[in-house]
Amino acid sequence: AASDRVHQCYVRTAFRYWMGRSESLDDACVLATTLDAHLENDGRLPAMLKHLLTSDTFRYRRNQEPEEDMP
């Protein structure tokens, strides 16, 4: 649980859940700063979520068109 990789995976998984999509190269900055916020607050979930959900990436995310059902 103390591994850097575990914390990175945790932040990436939270990003994917709250953004509703996988990360792209354009998201590297928000992922890095969210990880920093997470680590600075002893890995506490509320601090990480506050940083992620107040980021421009979350606030200005595009609506995705729903996929049409295949016949």
CHARMM-style PDB file with segment names, atoms N, HN, CA, C and O in Angstrom:
ATOM      1  N   ALA     1       0.820  -1.202   0.000  1.00  0.00      PROA
ATOM      2  CA  ALA     1       0.000   0.000   0.000  1.00  0.00      PROA
ATOM      3  C   ALA     1       0.860   1.262   0.000  1.00  0.00      PROA
ATOM      4  O   ALA     1       0.376   2.333  -0.365  1.00  0.00      PROA
ATOM      5  N   ALA     2       2.109   1.156   0.397  1.00  0.00      PROA
ATOM      6  HN  ALA     2       2.503   0.286   0.694  1.00  0.00      PROA
ATOM      7  CA  ALA     2       2.976   2.334   0.428  1.00  0.00      PROA
ATOM      8  C   ALA     2       3.664   2.587  -0.910  1.00  0.00      PROA
ATOM      9  O   ALA     2       4.362   3.589  -1.064  1.00  0.00      PROA
ATOM     10  N   SER     3       3.478   1.710  -1.861  1.00  0.00      PROA
ATOM     11  HN  SER     3       2.911   0.897  -1.736  1.00  0.00      PROA
ATOM     12  CA  SER     3       4.128   1.813  -3.161  1.00  0.00      PROA
ATOM     13  C   SER     3       3.615   3.018  -3.956  1.00  0.00      PROA
ATOM     14  O   SER     3       2.421   3.316  -3.954  1.00  0.00      PROA
ATOM     15  N   ASP     4       4.530   3.695  -4.627  1.00  0.00      PROA
ATOM     16  HN  ASP     4       5.500   3.453  -4.629  1.00  0.00      PROA
ATOM     17  CA  ASP     4       4.139   4.810  -5.494  1.00  0.00      PROA
ATOM     18  C   ASP     4       3.199   4.342  -6.604  1.00  0.00      PROA
ATOM     19  O   ASP     4       2.274   5.058  -6.987  1.00  0.00      PROA
ATOM     20  N   ARG     5       3.440   3.147  -7.112  1.00  0.00      PROA
ATOM     21  HN  ARG     5       4.191   2.564  -6.801  1.00  0.00      PROA
ATOM     22  CA  ARG     5       2.594   2.610  -8.191  1.00  0.00      PROA
ATOM     23  C   ARG     5       1.158   2.402  -7.724  1.00  0.00      PROA
ATOM     24  O   ARG     5       0.218   2.611  -8.491  1.00  0.00      PROA
ATOM     25  N   VAL     6       0.986   1.996  -6.486  1.00  0.00      PROA
ATOM     26  HN  VAL     6       1.749   1.826  -5.863  1.00  0.00      PROA
ATOM     27  CA  VAL     6      -0.368   1.801  -5.946  1.00  0.00      PROA
ATOM     28  C   VAL     6      -1.096   3.130  -5.895  1.00  0.00      PROA
ATOM     29  O   VAL     6      -2.264   3.215  -6.273  1.00  0.00      PROA
ATOM     30  N   HSD     7      -0.415   4.167  -5.430  1.00  0.00      PROA
ATOM     31  HN  HSD     7       0.534   4.098  -5.123  1.00  0.00      PROA
ATOM     32  CA  HSD     7      -1.041   5.488  -5.358  1.00  0.00      PROA
ATOM     33  C   HSD     7      -1.369   6.025  -6.755  1.00  0.00      PROA
ATOM     34  O   HSD     7      -2.425   6.624  -6.956  1.00  0.00      PROA
ATOM     35  N   GLN     8      -0.479   5.816  -7.708  1.00  0.00      PROA
ATOM     36  HN  GLN     8       0.380   5.330  -7.546  1.00  0.00      PROA
ATOM     37  CA  GLN     8      -0.738   6.248  -9.080  1.00  0.00      PROA
ATOM     38  C   GLN     8      -1.946   5.519  -9.660  1.00  0.00      PROA
ATOM     39  O   GLN     8      -2.785   6.132 -10.320  1.00  0.00      PROA
ATOM     40  N   CYS     9      -2.037   4.229  -9.420  1.00  0.00      PROA
ATOM     41  HN  CYS     9      -1.355   3.731  -8.884  1.00  0.00      PROA
ATOM     42  CA  CYS     9      -3.164   3.429  -9.913  1.00  0.00      PROA
ATOM     43  C   CYS     9      -4.471   3.891  -9.271  1.00  0.00      PROA
ATOM     44  O   CYS     9      -5.501   3.980  -9.939  1.00  0.00      PROA
ATOM     45  N   TYR    10      -4.424   4.180  -7.989  1.00  0.00      PROA
ATOM     46  HN  TYR    10      -3.587   4.108  -7.446  1.00  0.00      PROA
ATOM     47  CA  TYR    10      -5.596   4.642  -7.247  1.00  0.00      PROA
ATOM     48  C   TYR    10      -6.119   5.966  -7.822  1.00  0.00      PROA
ATOM     49  O   TYR    10      -7.321   6.128  -8.028  1.00  0.00      PROA
ATOM     50  N   VAL    11      -5.210   6.903  -8.076  1.00  0.00      PROA
ATOM     51  HN  VAL    11      -4.232   6.771  -7.909  1.00  0.00      PROA
ATOM     52  CA  VAL    11      -5.595   8.198  -8.651  1.00  0.00      PROA
ATOM     53  C   VAL    11      -6.115   8.015 -10.073  1.00  0.00      PROA
ATOM     54  O   VAL    11      -7.112   8.631 -10.450  1.00  0.00      PROA
ATOM     55  N   ARG    12      -5.457   7.185 -10.856  1.00  0.00      PROA
ATOM     56  HN  ARG    12      -4.647   6.685 -10.549  1.00  0.00      PROA
ATOM     57  CA  ARG    12      -5.886   6.945 -12.234  1.00  0.00      PROA
ATOM     58  C   ARG    12      -7.274   6.300 -12.273  1.00  0.00      PROA
ATOM     59  O   ARG    12      -8.097   6.654 -13.117  1.00  0.00      PROA
ATOM     60  N   THR    13      -7.532   5.369 -11.378  1.00  0.00      PROA
ATOM     61  HN  THR    13      -6.863   5.082 -10.693  1.00  0.00      PROA
ATOM     62  CA  THR    13      -8.839   4.715 -11.326  1.00  0.00      PROA
ATOM     63  C   THR    13      -9.929   5.711 -10.915  1.00  0.00      PROA
ATOM     64  O   THR    13     -11.027   5.696 -11.472  1.00  0.00      PROA
ATOM     65  N   ALA    14      -9.625   6.570  -9.947  1.00  0.00      PROA
ATOM     66  HN  ALA    14      -8.733   6.582  -9.496  1.00  0.00      PROA
ATOM     67  CA  ALA    14     -10.578   7.608  -9.547  1.00  0.00      PROA
ATOM     68  C   ALA    14     -10.839   8.559 -10.713  1.00  0.00      PROA
ATOM     69  O   ALA    14     -11.982   8.948 -10.955  1.00  0.00      PROA
ATOM     70  N   PHE    15      -9.792   8.931 -11.428  1.00  0.00      PROA
ATOM     71  HN  PHE    15      -8.863   8.615 -11.231  1.00  0.00      PROA
ATOM     72  CA  PHE    15      -9.940   9.795 -12.602  1.00  0.00      PROA
ATOM     73  C   PHE    15     -10.888   9.162 -13.609  1.00  0.00      PROA
ATOM     74  O   PHE    15     -11.819   9.812 -14.083  1.00  0.00      PROA
ATOM     75  N   ARG    16     -10.657   7.915 -13.931  1.00  0.00      PROA
ATOM     76  HN  ARG    16      -9.900   7.387 -13.546  1.00  0.00      PROA
ATOM     77  CA  ARG    16     -11.487   7.229 -14.923  1.00  0.00      PROA
ATOM     78  C   ARG    16     -12.952   7.165 -14.481  1.00  0.00      PROA
ATOM     79  O   ARG    16     -13.865   7.352 -15.286  1.00  0.00      PROA
ATOM     80  N   TYR    17     -13.155   6.903 -13.209  1.00  0.00      PROA
ATOM     81  HN  TYR    17     -12.414   6.751 -12.555  1.00  0.00      PROA
ATOM     82  CA  TYR    17     -14.527   6.808 -12.698  1.00  0.00      PROA
ATOM     83  C   TYR    17     -15.231   8.160 -12.766  1.00  0.00      PROA
ATOM     84  O   TYR    17     -16.335   8.262 -13.301  1.00  0.00      PROA
ATOM     85  N   TRP    18     -14.599   9.187 -12.230  1.00  0.00      PROA
ATOM     86  HN  TRP    18     -13.702   9.105 -11.796  1.00  0.00      PROA
ATOM     87  CA  TRP    18     -15.257  10.490 -12.135  1.00  0.00      PROA
ATOM     88  C   TRP    18     -15.335  11.220 -13.465  1.00  0.00      PROA
ATOM     89  O   TRP    18     -16.237  12.031 -13.669  1.00  0.00      PROA
ATOM     90  N   MET    19     -14.409  10.948 -14.370  1.00  0.00      PROA
ATOM     91  HN  MET    19     -13.675  10.289 -14.204  1.00  0.00      PROA
ATOM     92  CA  MET    19     -14.462  11.585 -15.688  1.00  0.00      PROA
ATOM     93  C   MET    19     -15.320  10.780 -16.671  1.00  0.00      PROA
ATOM     94  O   MET    19     -15.790  11.311 -17.677  1.00  0.00      PROA
ATOM     95  N   GLY    20     -15.516   9.513 -16.372  1.00  0.00      PROA
ATOM     96  HN  GLY    20     -15.134   9.081 -15.554  1.00  0.00      PROA
ATOM     97  CA  GLY    20     -16.306   8.669 -17.260  1.00  0.00      PROA
ATOM     98  C   GLY    20     -15.577   8.292 -18.533  1.00  0.00      PROA
ATOM     99  O   GLY    20     -16.195   7.980 -19.551  1.00  0.00      PROA
ATOM    100  N   ARG    21     -14.253   8.323 -18.465  1.00  0.00      PROA
ATOM    101  HN  ARG    21     -13.751   8.576 -17.638  1.00  0.00      PROA
ATOM    102  CA  ARG    21     -13.448   7.996 -19.650  1.00  0.00      PROA
ATOM    103  C   ARG    21     -12.034   7.647 -19.199  1.00  0.00      PROA
ATOM    104  O   ARG    21     -11.657   7.877 -18.050  1.00  0.00      PROA
ATOM    105  N   SER    22     -11.272   7.096 -20.115  1.00  0.00      PROA
ATOM    106  HN  SER    22     -11.579   6.910 -21.049  1.00  0.00      PROA
ATOM    107  CA  SER    22      -9.864   6.829 -19.842  1.00  0.00      PROA
ATOM    108  C   SER    22      -9.062   8.113 -19.989  1.00  0.00      PROA
ATOM    109  O   SER    22      -9.490   9.054 -20.657  1.00  0.00      PROA
ATOM    110  N   GLU    23      -7.923   8.139 -19.374  1.00  0.00      PROA
ATOM    111  HN  GLU    23      -7.575   7.374 -18.831  1.00  0.00      PROA
ATOM    112  CA  GLU    23      -7.067   9.315 -19.465  1.00  0.00      PROA
ATOM    113  C   GLU    23      -6.381   9.368 -20.822  1.00  0.00      PROA
ATOM    114  O   GLU    23      -6.218   8.351 -21.496  1.00  0.00      PROA
ATOM    115  N   SER    24      -5.981  10.581 -21.209  1.00  0.00      PROA
ATOM    116  HN  SER    24      -6.114  11.407 -20.662  1.00  0.00      PROA
ATOM    117  CA  SER    24      -5.202  10.776 -22.430  1.00  0.00      PROA
ATOM    118  C   SER    24      -3.924  11.514 -22.056  1.00  0.00      PROA
ATOM    119  O   SER    24      -3.719  11.867 -20.895  1.00  0.00      PROA
ATOM    120  N   LEU    25      -3.077  11.741 -23.033  1.00  0.00      PROA
ATOM    121  HN  LEU    25      -3.243  11.454 -23.976  1.00  0.00      PROA
ATOM    122  CA  LEU    25      -1.841  12.473 -22.768  1.00  0.00      PROA
ATOM    123  C   LEU    25      -2.139  13.886 -22.267  1.00  0.00      PROA
ATOM    124  O   LEU    25      -1.369  14.437 -21.480  1.00  0.00      PROA
ATOM    125  N   ASP    26      -3.238  14.470 -22.710  1.00  0.00      PROA
ATOM    126  HN  ASP    26      -3.864  14.022 -23.349  1.00  0.00      PROA
ATOM    127  CA  ASP    26      -3.616  15.812 -22.269  1.00  0.00      PROA
ATOM    128  C   ASP    26      -3.955  15.862 -20.782  1.00  0.00      PROA
ATOM    129  O   ASP    26      -3.981  16.943 -20.195  1.00  0.00      PROA
ATOM    130  N   ASP    27      -4.212  14.723 -20.172  1.00  0.00      PROA
ATOM    131  HN  ASP    27      -4.191  13.845 -20.649  1.00  0.00      PROA
ATOM    132  CA  ASP    27      -4.605  14.659 -18.763  1.00  0.00      PROA
ATOM    133  C   ASP    27      -3.418  14.452 -17.821  1.00  0.00      PROA
ATOM    134  O   ASP    27      -3.607  14.342 -16.610  1.00  0.00      PROA
ATOM    135  N   ALA    28      -2.214  14.399 -18.355  1.00  0.00      PROA
ATOM    136  HN  ALA    28      -2.060  14.489 -19.339  1.00  0.00      PROA
ATOM    137  CA  ALA    28      -1.036  14.117 -17.523  1.00  0.00      PROA
ATOM    138  C   ALA    28      -0.876  15.134 -16.395  1.00  0.00      PROA
ATOM    139  O   ALA    28      -0.517  14.764 -15.277  1.00  0.00      PROA
ATOM    140  N   CYS    29      -1.135  16.400 -16.673  1.00  0.00      PROA
ATOM    141  HN  CYS    29      -1.427  16.701 -17.581  1.00  0.00      PROA
ATOM    142  CA  CYS    29      -0.950  17.437 -15.656  1.00  0.00      PROA
ATOM    143  C   CYS    29      -1.938  17.263 -14.506  1.00  0.00      PROA
ATOM    144  O   CYS    29      -1.546  17.314 -13.341  1.00  0.00      PROA
ATOM    145  N   VAL    30      -3.210  17.058 -14.824  1.00  0.00      PROA
ATOM    146  HN  VAL    30      -3.529  17.017 -15.771  1.00  0.00      PROA
ATOM    147  CA  VAL    30      -4.211  16.910 -13.756  1.00  0.00      PROA
ATOM    148  C   VAL    30      -3.969  15.622 -12.974  1.00  0.00      PROA
ATOM    149  O   VAL    30      -4.204  15.589 -11.766  1.00  0.00      PROA
ATOM    150  N   LEU    31      -3.511  14.577 -13.626  1.00  0.00      PROA
ATOM    151  HN  LEU    31      -3.320  14.604 -14.607  1.00  0.00      PROA
ATOM    152  CA  LEU    31      -3.193  13.342 -12.906  1.00  0.00      PROA
ATOM    153  C   LEU    31      -2.016  13.555 -11.957  1.00  0.00      PROA
ATOM    154  O   LEU    31      -2.035  13.071 -10.825  1.00  0.00      PROA
ATOM    155  N   ALA    32      -1.005  14.267 -12.408  1.00  0.00      PROA
ATOM    156  HN  ALA    32      -0.990  14.660 -13.328  1.00  0.00      PROA
ATOM    157  CA  ALA    32       0.171  14.514 -11.570  1.00  0.00      PROA
ATOM    158  C   ALA    32      -0.174  15.394 -10.370  1.00  0.00      PROA
ATOM    159  O   ALA    32       0.255  15.111  -9.252  1.00  0.00      PROA
ATOM    160  N   THR    33      -0.940  16.453 -10.594  1.00  0.00      PROA
ATOM    161  HN  THR    33      -1.288  16.683 -11.502  1.00  0.00      PROA
ATOM    162  CA  THR    33      -1.285  17.336  -9.478  1.00  0.00      PROA
ATOM    163  C   THR    33      -2.280  16.681  -8.526  1.00  0.00      PROA
ATOM    164  O   THR    33      -2.265  16.956  -7.326  1.00  0.00      PROA
ATOM    165  N   THR    34      -3.135  15.824  -9.050  1.00  0.00      PROA
ATOM    166  HN  THR    34      -3.147  15.600 -10.024  1.00  0.00      PROA
ATOM    167  CA  THR    34      -4.056  15.084  -8.182  1.00  0.00      PROA
ATOM    168  C   THR    34      -3.280  14.086  -7.327  1.00  0.00      PROA
ATOM    169  O   THR    34      -3.568  13.920  -6.142  1.00  0.00      PROA
ATOM    170  N   LEU    35      -2.308  13.430  -7.926  1.00  0.00      PROA
ATOM    171  HN  LEU    35      -2.074  13.565  -8.888  1.00  0.00      PROA
ATOM    172  CA  LEU    35      -1.447  12.516  -7.160  1.00  0.00      PROA
ATOM    173  C   LEU    35      -0.696  13.281  -6.063  1.00  0.00      PROA
ATOM    174  O   LEU    35      -0.592  12.808  -4.931  1.00  0.00      PROA
ATOM    175  N   ASP    36      -0.182  14.448  -6.399  1.00  0.00      PROA
ATOM    176  HN  ASP    36      -0.266  14.833  -7.318  1.00  0.00      PROA
ATOM    177  CA  ASP    36       0.513  15.263  -5.393  1.00  0.00      PROA
ATOM    178  C   ASP    36      -0.421  15.619  -4.236  1.00  0.00      PROA
ATOM    179  O   ASP    36      -0.039  15.512  -3.071  1.00  0.00      PROA
ATOM    180  N   ALA    37      -1.648  16.042  -4.560  1.00  0.00      PROA
ATOM    181  HN  ALA    37      -1.959  16.128  -5.506  1.00  0.00      PROA
ATOM    182  CA  ALA    37      -2.624  16.384  -3.514  1.00  0.00      PROA
ATOM    183  C   ALA    37      -2.940  15.162  -2.659  1.00  0.00      PROA
ATOM    184  O   ALA    37      -3.073  15.264  -1.439  1.00  0.00      PROA
ATOM    185  N   HSD    38      -3.057  14.027  -3.297  1.00  0.00      PROA
ATOM    186  HN  HSD    38      -2.949  13.944  -4.288  1.00  0.00      PROA
ATOM    187  CA  HSD    38      -3.333  12.770  -2.601  1.00  0.00      PROA
ATOM    188  C   HSD    38      -2.202  12.438  -1.617  1.00  0.00      PROA
ATOM    189  O   HSD    38      -2.460  12.089  -0.465  1.00  0.00      PROA
ATOM    190  N   LEU    39      -0.962  12.548  -2.075  1.00  0.00      PROA
ATOM    191  HN  LEU    39      -0.753  12.831  -3.011  1.00  0.00      PROA
ATOM    192  CA  LEU    39       0.183  12.214  -1.232  1.00  0.00      PROA
ATOM    193  C   LEU    39       0.414  13.242  -0.128  1.00  0.00      PROA
ATOM    194  O   LEU    39       0.804  12.881   0.982  1.00  0.00      PROA
ATOM    195  N   GLU    40       0.176  14.512  -0.424  1.00  0.00      PROA
ATOM    196  HN  GLU    40      -0.142  14.805  -1.326  1.00  0.00      PROA
ATOM    197  CA  GLU    40       0.369  15.566   0.580  1.00  0.00      PROA
ATOM    198  C   GLU    40      -0.615  15.438   1.744  1.00  0.00      PROA
ATOM    199  O   GLU    40      -0.369  15.958   2.832  1.00  0.00      PROA
ATOM    200  N   ASN    41      -1.721  14.747   1.510  1.00  0.00      PROA
ATOM    201  HN  ASN    41      -1.920  14.324   0.626  1.00  0.00      PROA
ATOM    202  CA  ASN    41      -2.752  14.581   2.532  1.00  0.00      PROA
ATOM    203  C   ASN    41      -2.811  13.146   3.041  1.00  0.00      PROA
ATOM    204  O   ASN    41      -3.877  12.640   3.392  1.00  0.00      PROA
ATOM    205  N   ASP    42      -1.651  12.502   3.073  1.00  0.00      PROA
ATOM    206  HN  ASP    42      -0.785  12.913   2.787  1.00  0.00      PROA
ATOM    207  CA  ASP    42      -1.522  11.143   3.606  1.00  0.00      PROA
ATOM    208  C   ASP    42      -2.449  10.135   2.941  1.00  0.00      PROA
ATOM    209  O   ASP    42      -2.918   9.198   3.587  1.00  0.00      PROA
ATOM    210  N   GLY    43      -2.712  10.324   1.654  1.00  0.00      PROA
ATOM    211  HN  GLY    43      -2.331  11.085   1.129  1.00  0.00      PROA
ATOM    212  CA  GLY    43      -3.519   9.372   0.909  1.00  0.00      PROA
ATOM    213  C   GLY    43      -5.002   9.406   1.236  1.00  0.00      PROA
ATOM    214  O   GLY    43      -5.715   8.431   0.998  1.00  0.00      PROA
ATOM    215  N   ARG    44      -5.463  10.500   1.770  1.00  0.00      PROA
ATOM    216  HN  ARG    44      -4.884  11.293   1.963  1.00  0.00      PROA
ATOM    217  CA  ARG    44      -6.880  10.599   2.131  1.00  0.00      PROA
ATOM    218  C   ARG    44      -7.735  10.859   0.896  1.00  0.00      PROA
ATOM    219  O   ARG    44      -7.422  11.724   0.077  1.00  0.00      PROA
ATOM    220  N   LEU    45      -8.802  10.107   0.780  1.00  0.00      PROA
ATOM    221  HN  LEU    45      -9.056   9.405   1.445  1.00  0.00      PROA
ATOM    222  CA  LEU    45      -9.700  10.196  -0.364  1.00  0.00      PROA
ATOM    223  C   LEU    45     -10.332  11.580  -0.514  1.00  0.00      PROA
ATOM    224  O   LEU    45     -10.339  12.099  -1.630  1.00  0.00      PROA
ATOM    225  N   PRO    46     -10.864  12.210   0.540  1.00  0.00      PROA
ATOM    226  CA  PRO    46     -11.515  13.512   0.347  1.00  0.00      PROA
ATOM    227  C   PRO    46     -10.614  14.570  -0.288  1.00  0.00      PROA
ATOM    228  O   PRO    46     -11.073  15.350  -1.124  1.00  0.00      PROA
ATOM    229  N   ALA    47      -9.353  14.605   0.094  1.00  0.00      PROA
ATOM    230  HN  ALA    47      -8.981  13.972   0.773  1.00  0.00      PROA
ATOM    231  CA  ALA    47      -8.431  15.589  -0.475  1.00  0.00      PROA
ATOM    232  C   ALA    47      -8.208  15.330  -1.957  1.00  0.00      PROA
ATOM    233  O   ALA    47      -8.187  16.263  -2.760  1.00  0.00      PROA
ATOM    234  N   MET    48      -8.041  14.061  -2.319  1.00  0.00      PROA
ATOM    235  HN  MET    48      -8.058  13.303  -1.667  1.00  0.00      PROA
ATOM    236  CA  MET    48      -7.839  13.722  -3.719  1.00  0.00      PROA
ATOM    237  C   MET    48      -9.074  14.078  -4.537  1.00  0.00      PROA
ATOM    238  O   MET    48      -8.960  14.678  -5.605  1.00  0.00      PROA
ATOM    239  N   LEU    49     -10.250  13.711  -4.042  1.00  0.00      PROA
ATOM    240  HN  LEU    49     -10.343  13.224  -3.173  1.00  0.00      PROA
ATOM    241  CA  LEU    49     -11.476  13.989  -4.783  1.00  0.00      PROA
ATOM    242  C   LEU    49     -11.735  15.484  -4.911  1.00  0.00      PROA
ATOM    243  O   LEU    49     -12.184  15.947  -5.959  1.00  0.00      PROA
ATOM    244  N   LYS    50     -11.457  16.240  -3.858  1.00  0.00      PROA
ATOM    245  HN  LYS    50     -11.092  15.863  -3.007  1.00  0.00      PROA
ATOM    246  CA  LYS    50     -11.639  17.693  -3.933  1.00  0.00      PROA
ATOM    247  C   LYS    50     -10.777  18.271  -5.049  1.00  0.00      PROA
ATOM    248  O   LYS    50     -11.240  19.097  -5.835  1.00  0.00      PROA
ATOM    249  N   HSD    51      -9.526  17.833  -5.114  1.00  0.00      PROA
ATOM    250  HN  HSD    51      -9.151  17.161  -4.476  1.00  0.00      PROA
ATOM    251  CA  HSD    51      -8.634  18.336  -6.157  1.00  0.00      PROA
ATOM    252  C   HSD    51      -9.124  17.909  -7.540  1.00  0.00      PROA
ATOM    253  O   HSD    51      -9.166  18.724  -8.462  1.00  0.00      PROA
ATOM    254  N   LEU    52      -9.484  16.672  -7.684  1.00  0.00      PROA
ATOM    255  HN  LEU    52      -9.450  16.010  -6.936  1.00  0.00      PROA
ATOM    256  CA  LEU    52      -9.921  16.153  -8.983  1.00  0.00      PROA
ATOM    257  C   LEU    52     -11.221  16.809  -9.441  1.00  0.00      PROA
ATOM    258  O   LEU    52     -11.337  17.215 -10.597  1.00  0.00      PROA
ATOM    259  N   LEU    53     -12.192  16.913  -8.548  1.00  0.00      PROA
ATOM    260  HN  LEU    53     -12.098  16.583  -7.609  1.00  0.00      PROA
ATOM    261  CA  LEU    53     -13.514  17.413  -8.934  1.00  0.00      PROA
ATOM    262  C   LEU    53     -13.582  18.933  -9.053  1.00  0.00      PROA
ATOM    263  O   LEU    53     -14.579  19.467  -9.538  1.00  0.00      PROA
ATOM    264  N   THR    54     -12.550  19.627  -8.622  1.00  0.00      PROA
ATOM    265  HN  THR    54     -11.740  19.193  -8.228  1.00  0.00      PROA
ATOM    266  CA  THR    54     -12.509  21.071  -8.829  1.00  0.00      PROA
ATOM    267  C   THR    54     -11.552  21.450  -9.962  1.00  0.00      PROA
ATOM    268  O   THR    54     -11.348  22.631 -10.239  1.00  0.00      PROA
ATOM    269  N   SER    55     -10.974  20.450 -10.606  1.00  0.00      PROA
ATOM    270  HN  SER    55     -11.140  19.490 -10.381  1.00  0.00      PROA
ATOM    271  CA  SER    55     -10.055  20.710 -11.718  1.00  0.00      PROA
ATOM    272  C   SER    55     -10.835  21.164 -12.955  1.00  0.00      PROA
ATOM    273  O   SER    55     -12.011  20.836 -13.114  1.00  0.00      PROA
ATOM    274  N   ASP    56     -10.172  21.913 -13.815  1.00  0.00      PROA
ATOM    275  HN  ASP    56      -9.217  22.179 -13.685  1.00  0.00      PROA
ATOM    276  CA  ASP    56     -10.802  22.338 -15.066  1.00  0.00      PROA
ATOM    277  C   ASP    56     -11.167  21.141 -15.931  1.00  0.00      PROA
ATOM    278  O   ASP    56     -12.149  21.177 -16.673  1.00  0.00      PROA
ATOM    279  N   THR    57     -10.381  20.094 -15.833  1.00  0.00      PROA
ATOM    280  HN  THR    57      -9.584  20.065 -15.231  1.00  0.00      PROA
ATOM    281  CA  THR    57     -10.660  18.883 -16.616  1.00  0.00      PROA
ATOM    282  C   THR    57     -12.033  18.323 -16.267  1.00  0.00      PROA
ATOM    283  O   THR    57     -12.762  17.875 -17.151  1.00  0.00      PROA
ATOM    284  N   PHE    58     -12.389  18.346 -14.995  1.00  0.00      PROA
ATOM    285  HN  PHE    58     -11.796  18.711 -14.277  1.00  0.00      PROA
ATOM    286  CA  PHE    58     -13.710  17.855 -14.590  1.00  0.00      PROA
ATOM    287  C   PHE    58     -14.783  18.898 -14.869  1.00  0.00      PROA
ATOM    288  O   PHE    58     -15.839  18.571 -15.409  1.00  0.00      PROA
ATOM    289  N   ARG    59     -14.525  20.130 -14.511  1.00  0.00      PROA
ATOM    290  HN  ARG    59     -13.667  20.395 -14.071  1.00  0.00      PROA
ATOM    291  CA  ARG    59     -15.537  21.174 -14.621  1.00  0.00      PROA
ATOM    292  C   ARG    59     -15.927  21.457 -16.053  1.00  0.00      PROA
ATOM    293  O   ARG    59     -17.078  21.805 -16.316  1.00  0.00      PROA
ATOM    294  N   TYR    60     -15.007  21.318 -16.983  1.00  0.00      PROA
ATOM    295  HN  TYR    60     -14.072  21.036 -16.769  1.00  0.00      PROA
ATOM    296  CA  TYR    60     -15.281  21.648 -18.376  1.00  0.00      PROA
ATOM    297  C   TYR    60     -15.238  20.422 -19.287  1.00  0.00      PROA
ATOM    298  O   TYR    60     -14.909  20.530 -20.468  1.00  0.00      PROA
ATOM    299  N   ARG    61     -15.572  19.262 -18.734  1.00  0.00      PROA
ATOM    300  HN  ARG    61     -15.840  19.175 -17.774  1.00  0.00      PROA
ATOM    301  CA  ARG    61     -15.541  18.055 -19.563  1.00  0.00      PROA
ATOM    302  C   ARG    61     -16.675  18.096 -20.573  1.00  0.00      PROA
ATOM    303  O   ARG    61     -17.730  18.684 -20.336  1.00  0.00      PROA
ATOM    304  N   ARG    62     -16.429  17.464 -21.688  1.00  0.00      PROA
ATOM    305  HN  ARG    62     -15.572  16.986 -21.881  1.00  0.00      PROA
ATOM    306  CA  ARG    62     -17.421  17.437 -22.767  1.00  0.00      PROA
ATOM    307  C   ARG    62     -18.413  16.321 -22.525  1.00  0.00      PROA
ATOM    308  O   ARG    62     -18.062  15.257 -22.015  1.00  0.00      PROA
ATOM    309  N   ASN    63     -19.644  16.575 -22.892  1.00  0.00      PROA
ATOM    310  HN  ASN    63     -19.929  17.439 -23.306  1.00  0.00      PROA
ATOM    311  CA  ASN    63     -20.644  15.513 -22.847  1.00  0.00      PROA
ATOM    312  C   ASN    63     -20.350  14.543 -23.973  1.00  0.00      PROA
ATOM    313  O   ASN    63     -20.075  14.939 -25.106  1.00  0.00      PROA
ATOM    314  N   GLN    64     -20.412  13.287 -23.642  1.00  0.00      PROA
ATOM    315  HN  GLN    64     -20.634  12.966 -22.722  1.00  0.00      PROA
ATOM    316  CA  GLN    64     -20.192  12.276 -24.667  1.00  0.00      PROA
ATOM    317  C   GLN    64     -21.538  11.851 -25.224  1.00  0.00      PROA
ATOM    318  O   GLN    64     -22.524  11.699 -24.502  1.00  0.00      PROA
ATOM    319  N   GLU    65     -21.540  11.664 -26.533  1.00  0.00      PROA
ATOM    320  HN  GLU    65     -20.739  11.787 -27.120  1.00  0.00      PROA
ATOM    321  CA  GLU    65     -22.758  11.181 -27.174  1.00  0.00      PROA
ATOM    322  C   GLU    65     -22.986   9.730 -26.789  1.00  0.00      PROA
ATOM    323  O   GLU    65     -22.052   8.929 -26.816  1.00  0.00      PROA
ATOM    324  N   PRO    66     -24.223   9.378 -26.427  1.00  0.00      PROA
ATOM    325  CA  PRO    66     -24.480   7.969 -26.113  1.00  0.00      PROA
ATOM    326  C   PRO    66     -24.314   7.107 -27.355  1.00  0.00      PROA
ATOM    327  O   PRO    66     -24.669   7.500 -28.467  1.00  0.00      PROA
ATOM    328  N   GLU    67     -23.769   5.932 -27.133  1.00  0.00      PROA
ATOM    329  HN  GLU    67     -23.481   5.612 -26.230  1.00  0.00      PROA
ATOM    330  CA  GLU    67     -23.599   5.018 -28.244  1.00  0.00      PROA
ATOM    331  C   GLU    67     -24.935   4.461 -28.664  1.00  0.00      PROA
ATOM    332  O   GLU    67     -25.774   4.121 -27.830  1.00  0.00      PROA
ATOM    333  N   GLU    68     -25.127   4.370 -29.968  1.00  0.00      PROA
ATOM    334  HN  GLU    68     -24.446   4.645 -30.646  1.00  0.00      PROA
ATOM    335  CA  GLU    68     -26.374   3.800 -30.465  1.00  0.00      PROA
ATOM    336  C   GLU    68     -26.327   2.296 -30.341  1.00  0.00      PROA
ATOM    337  O   GLU    68     -25.284   1.668 -30.524  1.00  0.00      PROA
ATOM    338  N   ASP    69     -27.478   1.729 -30.025  1.00  0.00      PROA
ATOM    339  HN  ASP    69     -28.325   2.239 -29.876  1.00  0.00      PROA
ATOM    340  CA  ASP    69     -27.568   0.275 -29.927  1.00  0.00      PROA
ATOM    341  C   ASP    69     -27.418  -0.347 -31.292  1.00  0.00      PROA
ATOM    342  O   ASP    69     -27.940   0.155 -32.287  1.00  0.00      PROA
ATOM    343  N   MET    70     -26.707  -1.431 -31.320  1.00  0.00      PROA
ATOM    344  HN  MET    70     -26.284  -1.839 -30.511  1.00  0.00      PROA
ATOM    345  CA  MET    70     -26.540  -2.177 -32.568  1.00  0.00      PROA
ATOM    346  C   MET    70     -27.806  -2.986 -32.816  1.00  0.00      PROA
ATOM    347  O   MET    70     -28.385  -3.535 -31.879  1.00  0.00      PROA
ATOM    348  N   PRO    71     -28.235  -3.063 -34.064  1.00  0.00      PROA
ATOM    349  CA  PRO    71     -29.458  -3.852 -34.367  1.00  0.00      PROA
ATOM    350  C   PRO    71     -29.271  -5.319 -34.147  1.00  0.00      PROA
ATOM    351  OT1 PRO    71     -30.200  -6.098 -34.357  1.00  0.00      PROA
TER     352      PRO     71
END
